Amino acid sequence: MPEINTKIELLETTERDYCALEGVLKGVDATFGSQPCCGDGDSIKDVLRKQAQSIGTVVRWLVDAGPRDPAPLVAEPVRWPVGQRSCEKAQGDLDWYAVRALLANRHAKLVHVLAEMGEDELYGRALPGRSDWTVGQYAEATGAGHYRLAMTYARNCLKSGQSPGGGAMSC
């Protein structure tokens, strides 16, 4: 992935990778997306919920504190599947459609916040406590980076495939 250095590149990449994830998810029904896969006990829904939660945390940070406070560590990419670290399970009251809507909502908020920020706010200085990252780089890891990881996880689940309703899949 080429390095992103401008607001336009960041917004284009964020949108492109979100759309690519949505394209993969179009082939996943609620039953399949909610069952454990890849042998780690997580479902695609669990991974999407974790990504939505991370994006929400970073959006709140950008709106409330911004680059004057240290960034939350949720944007650190987690490679799926990991085995050692299982993502949080989806809350029982969030079904497949609610998690998809939550991710769409968080994506829209992230894009809105990034669009409102200036080039200098995104790439003009390093983050406090993370001197090698700018806000823009952090936002890319949080948005587009998480979308790519979720897409990889979903594709692995689909590749290892089994008919919905069967037992856990193994990657």
C-alpha positions in Angstrom: 0.0 0.0 0.0 1.6 3.3 -1.0 2.0 5.9 1.7 -0.8 8.4 2.0 0.3 11.9 2.4 -2.6 14.2 1.6 -6.2 14.7 2.8 -7.5 13.9 -0.7 -5.6 10.6 -0.7 -6.8 9.8 2.8 -10.4 10.4 1.9 -10.2 8.5 -1.4 -8.4 5.5 0.3 -10.8 5.4 3.2 -13.8 5.4 0.9 -12.3 2.9 -1.6 -11.4 0.4 1.1 -14.8 0.8 2.9 -16.6 0.1 -0.5 -14.4 -2.9 -1.1 -15.3 -4.3 2.3 -19.0 -3.7 1.6 -18.5 -5.5 -1.7 -17.2 -8.6 0.1 -19.9 -8.4 2.7 -22.7 -8.4 0.0 -21.9 -12.1 -0.4 -22.4 -12.8 3.3 -25.8 -13.5 4.8 -26.7 -12.9 8.4 -26.4 -16.5 9.5 -23.0 -17.1 7.9 -21.7 -13.7 9.1 -22.8 -14.4 12.7 -21.2 -17.8 13.1 -17.7 -18.4 14.3 -15.1 -18.9 11.6 -11.3 -19.4 11.1 -11.0 -21.4 14.3 -10.6 -18.4 16.6 -14.2 -18.3 17.9 -14.9 -15.0 16.2 -17.5 -14.3 13.5 -17.3 -11.8 10.8 -19.9 -9.8 12.8 -17.6 -9.8 15.8 -14.7 -8.4 13.7 -16.9 -5.8 12.2 -18.2 -4.7 15.6 -14.6 -4.4 16.9 -13.7 -2.2 13.9 -16.8 0.0 14.4 -15.9 0.3 18.1 -12.3 1.3 17.3 -13.4 3.9 14.6 -15.9 5.3 17.1 -13.2 5.7 19.7 -10.9 7.5 17.3 -13.7 9.8 16.0 -14.5 10.8 19.6 -10.8 11.5 20.2 -10.6 13.6 17.0 -13.7 15.6 17.9 -13.1 16.0 21.7 -9.3 16.1 22.1 -7.7 16.1 18.7 -4.0 16.0 18.2 -3.2 17.9 21.4 -3.8 14.7 23.5 -2.1 11.3 23.0 -4.0 9.1 20.6 -5.9 6.1 21.8 -4.1 2.8 20.9 -7.2 1.3 19.2 -5.9 2.2 15.8 -3.0 -0.3 16.1 -3.8 -2.9 13.4 -4.7 -6.3 14.6 -3.9 -9.0 12.1 -6.9 -11.4 11.5 -6.8 -14.2 12.4 -4.5 -13.9 15.3 -5.3 -16.8 17.6 -3.7 -15.1 20.7 -6.1 -12.2 20.8 -9.7 -12.8 20.1 -11.7 -9.7 19.3 -14.6 -8.8 21.6 -17.8 -10.7 21.1 -20.7 -8.8 19.7 -23.2 -7.8 22.3 -26.2 -10.2 22.3 -28.5 -7.3 21.3 -26.6 -6.4 18.2 -27.6 -8.6 15.3 -25.8 -8.8 11.9 -27.8 -5.9 10.4 -27.3 -3.7 13.5 -23.5 -4.3 13.4 -23.5 -3.5 9.6 -25.4 -0.3 10.3 -23.1 0.6 13.2 -20.0 0.2 11.0 -21.7 2.3 8.2 -22.5 5.0 10.7 -19.0 5.1 12.2 -17.5 5.2 8.7 -19.7 8.2 7.8 -18.7 10.0 11.0 -15.0 9.3 10.3 -15.2 10.6 6.8 -17.1 13.7 8.0 -14.5 14.5 10.7 -11.6 14.0 8.3 -13.3 16.1 5.6 -13.6 19.0 8.1 -9.9 18.8 9.1 -7.3 20.8 7.3 -4.3 19.4 5.5 -2.0 20.8 8.2 -4.1 19.2 11.0 -3.8 15.8 9.3 -0.2 15.9 8.1 1.4 19.0 9.5 2.8 17.5 12.8 3.4 14.3 14.7 1.0 13.1 17.4 1.8 13.6 21.0 3.3 10.4 22.4 3.7 8.9 18.9 6.3 11.1 17.3 6.5 9.0 14.2 2.8 9.2 13.2 0.6 12.1 12.0 -3.1 12.4 12.6 -3.6 11.4 9.0 -1.5 8.3 9.3 -3.4 7.4 12.4 -6.7 8.0 10.7 -5.7 5.8 7.8 -4.7 2.9 10.2 -8.1 3.3 12.0 -10.3 3.6 8.9 -8.9 2.1 5.7 -6.5 -0.2 7.6 -9.2 -1.7 9.7 -11.4 -2.1 6.6 -8.7 -4.0 4.8 -8.2 -6.3 7.8 -11.9 -7.0 8.2 -12.1 -7.7 4.5 -9.3 -10.2 4.7 -11.0 -11.9 7.6 -14.3 -12.1 5.8 -12.6 -13.4 2.7 -10.8 -16.1 4.7 -14.1 -17.1 6.3 -15.7 -17.3 2.8 -12.7 -19.2 1.3 -12.6 -21.8 4.1 -16.4 -21.8 3.7 -19.0 -24.1 4.9 -22.7 -23.9 4.5 -24.4 -21.6 7.0 -25.6 -23.4 10.1 -22.7 -25.8 10.2 -19.9 -25.9 12.8 -17.0 -23.5 13.2 -14.8 -23.1 10.2 -11.0 -23.4 10.3 -8.6 -21.3 8.1 
